[in-house]
Amino acid sequence: MRALVTGITGQDGSYLAEFLLDKGYEVYGMVRRSSVENFNRIEHIRDKLKFVQADLLDQLSIIDAIKESRPDEIYNLGAMSFVPTSWKQPVLTGEFTGLGVTRVLEAARHMNKNVKFYQASSSEMFGKVREIPQNEKTPFYPRSPYGVAKVYGHYMTVNYRESYDMFACSGILFNHESPRRGLEFVTKKVTYSAAKIKLGLADSLYLGNLDAKRDWGYAEDYIEAMWLMLQQDTPEDYVISTGEAHSVEEWVKASFQCLDLDWGKYVKIDKSFIRPVDVDLLVGDSSKAEKKLGWKTKVSFNELVKIMVEYDYNYLKKQM
């Protein structure tokens, strides 16, 4: 089996590459031409991967990437993925995160209509939620340019499935974290800062909205769900989540507790980190995935926090 993965250098892409290699796949990663390579997350498996140069903004390069890799499965994980940045670059976010999906689907349709296609949809599509918890039938109400672009990509995937009889499906993944999460994300920012404070490398942490609640799972668990979706007889969309909501404050408290620190002494509010409009509560209902895919999350909230805190603490200690 051959797989083409866009966004292979990201958190999800790196775990998916490992997963597919373990399954015996030949894995191709689609990467953009850059003067500076950022292969940190996949350096340990780099010699086992094959790379094709292409860009989600360039239709012809995607066609060439599919022609070269001849995939049985395409996992479209590439996107402008940091929500706060989407307000500063809304047009570019739309190009990558929305139209980029269409370009990959269109290339796949012309090159090999039988290829199986996975689209990385997002819980941010629910935004100002219409019901709690959110499932596959919950209406979308995105509250960021990122969320809007993800809705576009999601419905284009549905459209290509229904219009061209393609095996195209979306995983509506709720927040999923790991030690490989980027420092710009609040979960990693918190665990990394807590470790720095414990080691005497910092004395405070500035955050925005502590009341926002999210459904946080472990990225490595969620990768299996992506693969399982493409192993089914018929393509469908699935919500992937833990079913538990925790506030940013709970994440902060748990992170600092891992290091025997009182978070209240170190955390300060900076209003510049608060979004123009925020998403107050996201919590998913994955009963469909549990029933049809046989998938369930394995790592609990507290276990996830501990995994990330211990990784950051040990990493920083080695640098000292």
C-alpha positions as CSV (number, residue, x, y, z in Angstrom):
1,M,0.0,0.0,0.0
2,R,1.1,3.5,-0.8
3,A,0.0,6.6,1.1
4,L,0.5,10.3,0.3
5,V,0.4,12.6,3.4
6,T,0.2,16.4,3.1
7,G,1.3,18.1,6.3
8,I,3.7,15.3,7.1
9,T,6.1,17.5,9.0
10,G,3.3,18.5,11.5
11,Q,2.2,16.9,14.7
12,D,-0.4,14.6,13.1
13,G,1.6,14.0,10.0
14,S,4.6,12.7,11.9
15,Y,2.5,10.3,14.0
16,L,0.6,9.1,11.0
17,A,3.8,8.5,9.1
18,E,5.0,6.3,11.9
19,F,1.7,4.5,12.1
20,L,1.6,3.7,8.4
21,L,5.2,2.6,8.2
22,D,4.4,0.1,11.0
23,K,1.6,-1.1,8.9
24,G,4.0,-1.8,6.0
25,Y,3.0,1.2,3.9
26,E,5.2,3.0,1.5
27,V,4.8,6.6,2.7
28,Y,5.2,9.7,0.6
29,G,5.2,13.1,2.3
30,M,4.2,16.2,0.4
31,V,6.5,19.0,1.3
32,R,6.8,22.6,0.2
33,R,10.1,23.8,-1.3
34,S,11.8,25.9,1.3
35,S,15.2,27.3,2.0
36,V,15.0,26.1,5.5
37,E,13.7,22.5,6.2
38,N,11.7,21.8,9.3
39,F,11.8,18.0,9.5
40,N,12.3,17.9,13.3
41,R,9.2,15.8,14.0
42,I,10.1,13.1,11.4
43,E,13.9,13.2,11.6
44,H,14.0,9.8,13.3
45,I,12.1,8.2,10.3
46,R,13.2,10.4,7.5
47,D,15.3,7.7,5.8
48,K,12.2,5.5,5.6
49,L,10.0,8.1,3.9
50,K,9.8,9.4,0.4
51,F,9.2,13.1,-0.4
52,V,7.5,14.9,-3.2
53,Q,7.6,18.6,-3.6
54,A,4.3,20.3,-4.0
55,D,2.2,23.2,-2.6
56,L,-1.5,23.3,-1.7
57,L,-1.6,26.6,-3.5
58,D,-0.3,25.1,-6.8
59,Q,-2.7,22.7,-8.6
60,L,-0.1,21.4,-11.1
61,S,2.4,20.5,-8.4
62,I,-0.3,18.5,-6.6
63,I,-1.1,16.6,-9.8
64,D,2.7,15.9,-10.2
65,A,2.9,14.7,-6.6
66,I,0.0,12.2,-7.1
67,K,1.5,11.1,-10.5
68,E,4.9,10.4,-8.8
69,S,3.6,8.7,-5.6
70,R,0.7,6.8,-7.2
71,P,-1.1,6.5,-3.8
72,D,-3.8,4.1,-2.7
73,E,-4.7,6.6,0.1
74,I,-4.3,10.3,0.5
75,Y,-4.3,11.9,3.9
76,N,-4.8,15.7,3.6
77,L,-3.5,17.1,6.9
78,G,-1.8,20.2,5.4
79,A,-3.4,23.5,6.4
80,M,-2.9,26.9,8.0
81,S,-3.6,25.3,11.3
82,F,-3.2,28.0,14.0
83,V,-6.5,29.6,14.7
84,P,-5.3,33.0,16.0
85,T,-3.2,33.5,12.9
86,S,-6.3,33.0,10.7
87,W,-7.6,36.5,11.7
88,K,-4.3,38.1,10.7
89,Q,-4.1,36.1,7.4
90,P,-7.7,35.2,6.5
91,V,-7.2,35.1,2.7
92,L,-4.2,32.9,2.9
93,T,-6.0,30.7,5.4
94,G,-8.8,30.3,2.9
95,E,-6.4,29.4,0.2
96,F,-4.5,26.7,2.2
97,T,-7.2,25.4,4.5
98,G,-10.2,25.7,2.1
99,L,-9.2,25.8,-1.5
100,G,-6.2,23.6,-0.9
101,V,-8.6,20.7,-0.2
102,T,-10.4,21.3,-3.5
103,R,-7.1,21.2,-5.4
104,V,-6.1,17.9,-3.9
105,L,-9.6,16.4,-4.5
106,E,-9.6,17.7,-8.1
107,A,-6.1,16.3,-8.7
108,A,-7.1,12.9,-7.3
109,R,-10.3,12.9,-9.4
110,H,-8.3,13.3,-12.6
111,M,-5.3,11.1,-11.7
112,N,-7.0,8.2,-9.9
113,K,-10.7,8.4,-9.0
114,N,-10.4,5.2,-7.0
115,V,-7.9,6.6,-4.5
116,K,-9.2,6.8,-0.9
117,F,-9.1,10.4,0.4
118,Y,-9.1,11.5,4.1
119,Q,-9.8,15.2,5.0
120,A,-8.7,16.6,8.3
121,S,-11.8,18.4,9.4
122,S,-12.0,20.2,12.8
123,S,-14.2,20.8,15.8
124,E,-13.6,24.5,15.2
125,M,-16.3,24.1,12.5
126,F,-18.9,23.9,15.3
127,G,-17.8,27.2,16.8
128,K,-20.8,28.7,18.5
129,V,-22.2,25.3,19.3
130,R,-25.9,24.6,18.6
131,E,-26.0,21.5,20.9
132,I,-23.9,19.7,23.5
133,P,-22.2,17.4,22.8
134,Q,-21.5,17.8,19.1
135,N,-21.9,14.9,16.7
136,E,-21.8,14.3,12.9
137,K,-25.3,15.9,12.5
138,T,-24.7,19.0,14.6
139,P,-24.9,22.2,12.4
140,F,-21.7,24.2,11.9
141,Y,-21.3,27.8,13.2
142,P,-17.6,28.6,12.8
143,R,-16.2,31.6,14.6
144,S,-12.8,32.1,13.0
145,P,-11.5,32.3,9.4
146,Y,-9.8,29.0,10.2
147,G,-13.2,27.4,11.1
148,V,-14.9,28.9,8.1
149,A,-12.2,27.5,5.8
150,K,-12.4,24.1,7.4
151,V,-16.2,24.0,6.8
152,Y,-15.5,24.8,3.1
153,G,-13.0,21.9,2.8
154,H,-15.4,19.6,4.7
155,Y,-18.3,20.2,2.4
156,M,-16.1,20.0,-0.7
157,T,-15.1,16.5,0.5
158,V,-18.8,15.6,0.9
159,N,-19.5,17.1,-2.6
160,Y,-16.8,15.1,-4.4
161,R,-18.0,11.9,-2.6
162,E,-21.5,12.4,-3.7
163,S,-20.8,14.0,-7.2
164,Y,-18.1,11.7,-8.4
165,D,-18.6,8.6,-6.3
166,M,-15.1,9.0,-4.7
167,F,-14.1,7.4,-1.5
168,A,-13.7,10.7,0.3
169,C,-14.3,11.1,4.1
170,S,-13.7,13.6,6.8
171,G,-12.6,13.1,10.4
172,I,-14.0,15.9,12.5
173,L,-11.2,15.7,15.1
174,F,-11.5,17.6,18.4
175,N,-8.4,19.1,20.0
176,H,-5.6,16.5,20.2
177,E,-2.2,17.2,21.7
178,S,1.2,15.6,22.2
179,P,4.8,16.4,23.0
180,R,5.1,17.3,19.3
181,R,2.6,20.1,19.5
182,G,3.8,23.5,18.4
183,L,4.8,26.1,21.1
184,E,2.2,28.5,19.7
185,F,-0.7,26.3,20.9
186,V,-2.0,27.0,24.4
187,T,-1.5,23.4,25.7
188,K,2.1,23.3,24.8
189,K,2.7,26.8,25.9
190,V,1.4,25.9,29.3
191,T,3.3,22.6,29.8
192,Y,6.6,24.1,28.4
193,S,6.3,27.3,30.5
194,A,5.5,25.3,33.7
195,A,8.6,23.2,33.1
196,K,10.7,26.4,32.6
197,I,9.3,27.9,35.8
198,K,10.2,24.7,37.7
199,L,13.7,24.8,36.4
200,G,14.1,28.5,37.2
201,L,14.2,29.5,33.5
202,A,11.1,31.7,33.7
203,D,9.0,33.3,36.5
204,S,5.6,33.8,34.8
205,L,3.2,32.7,32.2
206,Y,0.8,35.0,30.3
207,L,-2.4,33.7,28.9
208,G,-5.8,34.9,27.5
209,N,-9.2,33.3,28.2
210,L,-8.9,30.7,30.9
211,D,-12.6,29.8,30.8
212,A,-12.8,28.3,27.3
213,K,-13.5,24.6,27.4
214,R,-12.1,22.0,25.0
215,D,-12.3,18.3,24.4
216,W,-8.6,17.3,24.6
217,G,-7.3,13.9,23.5
218,Y,-3.9,12.4,22.7
219,A,-2.8,12.8,19.0
220,E,-1.4,9.3,18.7
221,D,-4.8,7.8,19.6
222,Y,-6.5,9.9,16.9
223,I,-4.2,8.9,14.1
224,E,-5.6,5.3,14.3
225,A,-9.1,6.7,13.7
226,M,-8.0,8.4,10.5
227,W,-6.6,5.1,9.1
228,L,-9.7,3.2,10.2
229,M,-12.0,5.5,8.3
230,L,-10.2,4.6,5.0
231,Q,-10.5,0.8,5.8
232,Q,-14.3,0.8,5.7
233,D,-16.5,-0.4,2.9
234,T,-18.2,2.9,2.4
235,P,-16.9,6.5,3.1
236,E,-18.5,8.4,5.9
237,D,-17.6,11.3,8.2
238,Y,-16.8,10.7,11.9
239,V,-16.4,12.8,15.0
240,I,-13.3,11.8,16.9
241,S,-13.1,13.0,20.6
242,T,-12.9,12.0,24.2
243,G,-16.4,13.2,25.2
244,E,-14.9,15.2,28.1
245,A,-14.7,19.0,28.3
246,H,-11.9,20.7,30.3
247,S,-11.2,24.4,30.7
248,V,-7.9,26.1,29.9
249,E,-7.7,26.8,33.7
250,E,-8.0,23.0,34.4
251,W,-5.2,22.3,31.9
252,V,-3.0,25.0,33.6
253,K,-3.8,23.6,37.1
254,A,-3.0,20.0,36.1
255,S,0.2,21.0,34.4
256,F,1.5,22.9,37.4
257,Q,0.4,20.2,39.8
258,C,2.6,17.7,37.9
259,L,5.6,19.8,39.0
260,D,4.3,20.6,42.5
261,L,3.7,24.2,41.6
262,D,0.9,26.6,42.6
263,W,-0.2,27.9,39.2
264,G,-1.9,31.0,40.8
265,K,1.5,32.4,41.7
266,Y,2.8,32.4,38.1
267,V,-0.1,32.8,35.7
268,K,-1.1,36.3,34.5
269,I,-3.8,37.4,32.1
270,D,-2.8,39.3,28.9
271,K,-5.9,40.5,27.0
272,S,-3.9,40.6,23.8
273,F,-4.1,36.8,23.7
274,I,-7.9,36.9,23.7
275,R,-9.5,36.2,20.3
276,P,-11.8,38.7,18.5
277,V,-14.6,36.1,19.1
278,D,-14.0,32.9,21.1
279,V,-15.4,29.5,21.1
280,D,-16.6,28.8,24.6
281,L,-17.3,25.1,24.7
282,L,-16.4,22.2,22.4
283,V,-17.1,18.6,23.4
284,G,-17.6,15.7,21.0
285,D,-19.8,12.6,20.8
286,S,-17.8,9.8,19.2
287,S,-20.4,7.1,19.6
288,K,-20.6,6.6,15.8
289,A,-16.8,6.0,15.6
290,E,-16.9,3.7,18.6
291,K,-19.7,1.6,17.0
292,K,-18.6,1.6,13.3
293,L,-14.8,1.8,13.6
294,G,-14.3,0.1,16.9
295,W,-12.3,3.2,18.0
296,K,-12.0,4.6,21.5
297,T,-9.6,7.0,23.1
298,K,-7.0,5.4,25.4
299,V,-5.2,8.2,27.1
300,S,-7.0,10.3,29.7
301,F,-6.9,14.0,30.3
302,N,-4.5,13.8,33.2
303,E,-2.3,11.2,31.5
304,L,-2.0,13.5,28.5
305,V,-1.0,16.5,30.6
306,K,1.6,14.4,32.4
307,I,3.0,13.0,29.2
308,M,3.5,16.6,27.9
309,V,4.8,18.1,31.1
310,E,7.4,15.3,31.7
311,Y,8.6,15.5,28.1
312,D,9.1,19.3,28.3
313,Y,10.7,19.1,31.7
314,N,13.2,16.4,30.6
315,Y,13.9,18.2,27.3
316,L,14.6,21.5,29.0
317,K,16.7,19.9,31.7
318,K,19.0,18.4,29.0
319,Q,19.5,21.8,27.5
320,M,20.8,23.3,30.7
